[in-house]
Amino acid sequence: MLTLDTTFFLIAGPAVLFAGISKGGFGSGAAFASASVLALVVEPGLALGVMLPLLMLIDVSTLRPYWRKWDSQAAVLLIAGAVPGVALGAALYKVADADVFRVLIGAISVGFVLWQFAVRRGWVRAAAQTLSTRAGAFAGLVAGFTSFVSHAGGPPAAVYLLSKRLSKTEFQATTVLVFWIVNIAKFVPYAFLGMFTLQTGIANLVLAPFALLGAWLGVKAHMIVPERLFFALTYVLLTVTGVKLIWDGLT
C-alpha cells in the first residue's frame, strides 16, 4: 500500500530530483539511489513502479541535448543485450518476495560503491582496454536485468562504456539513448506485474516537476560540476541506504 502523505513526498521529492540530475548529467549510474531511498518507506515493487514513469520522463527530456552525440555501435550492442535481460528480470520478479528485492537492491547499492572504490584504488582496471563485443552484449544483459529489478542498469553498462574511452559527452549521450529504450521495454511487464496503481499515478503527477527540474539541472551540471564531488555524496547515500535495505530484508 502506497500512502501519499507528507513524509512520502519529503523523501520522494529530493530522491526524484537526484535521479534527474544523475541521469541528466552523470551517466545515470547513481540514479538508482532514488529507488533505494523510496524502498525505505514503501514496498520495493511500488517504489519501482513510482520511479519508472518518472525515469521515462527524464529520458525524454534529456534526449534532445545529447541527440546523435552517442556511440551508435556501443548503444546498439548494449540494447541488444538488455532486452533479454529485461525478460529475465520479469521472470525472476514473479517468484521473488519483497525481502529478496530489498536485499538485491541493497546489495547492488553497496556493490556499486565497492566497485568504484576498487577502481579508484587501482585494484580493478576494467577500463584499461576495450572490452570485446561479447563482453559488451553481456554487460547489456546484466544492465537490462538490474534495470528491471532495481533501476540499476547504469553500473554494468558503464563498465563496458568506460573501456571504450569515450568522451564525457559521448558516454552520457550513449547512456541516455540506451536507457530510454530499456525503460520503454520495462513498461509493459511492469504494468502486467501490477506495479502501477492509482496511487503511483498520482505520485507521478506530483513528482513530475522534480524529475524535469532534476533533468535540466543535470544537463547544465554536465559541463560545469566536478564529478568527484557529486559522486562522493552519491557513494555515502548508496552505502547508507544499501546497508539499511540489506538489514531490513534479512531481519
Sequence and secondary structure as in RCSB ss.txt:
>XXXX:A:sequence
MLTLDTTFFLIAGPAVLFAGISKGGFGSGAAFASASVLALVVEPGLALGVMLPLLMLIDVSTLRPYWRKWDSQAA
VLLIAGAVPGVALGAALYKVADADVFRVLIGAISVGFVLWQFAVRRGWVRAAAQTLSTRAGAFAGLVAGFTSFVS
HAGGPPAAVYLLSKRLSKTEFQATTVLVFWIVNIAKFVPYAFLGMFTLQTGIANLVLAPFALLGAWLGVKAHMIV
PERLFFALTYVLLTVTGVKLIWDGLT
>XXXX:A:secstr
    SHHHHHHHHHHHHHHHHHHHHSTTTTTTHHHHHHTTTS HHHHHHHHHHHHHHHHHHHHGGGTT S HHHH
HHHHHHHHHHHHHHHHHHTT  HHHHHHHHHHHHHHHHHHHHHHHHTS  GGGS   HHHHHHHHHHHHHHHHHH
S  HHHHHHHHHHTT  HHHHHHHHHHHHHHHHHHHHHHHHHTT   HHHHHHHHHHHHHHHHHHHHHHHHHHHS
 HHHHHHHHHHHHHHHHHHHHHHHH 
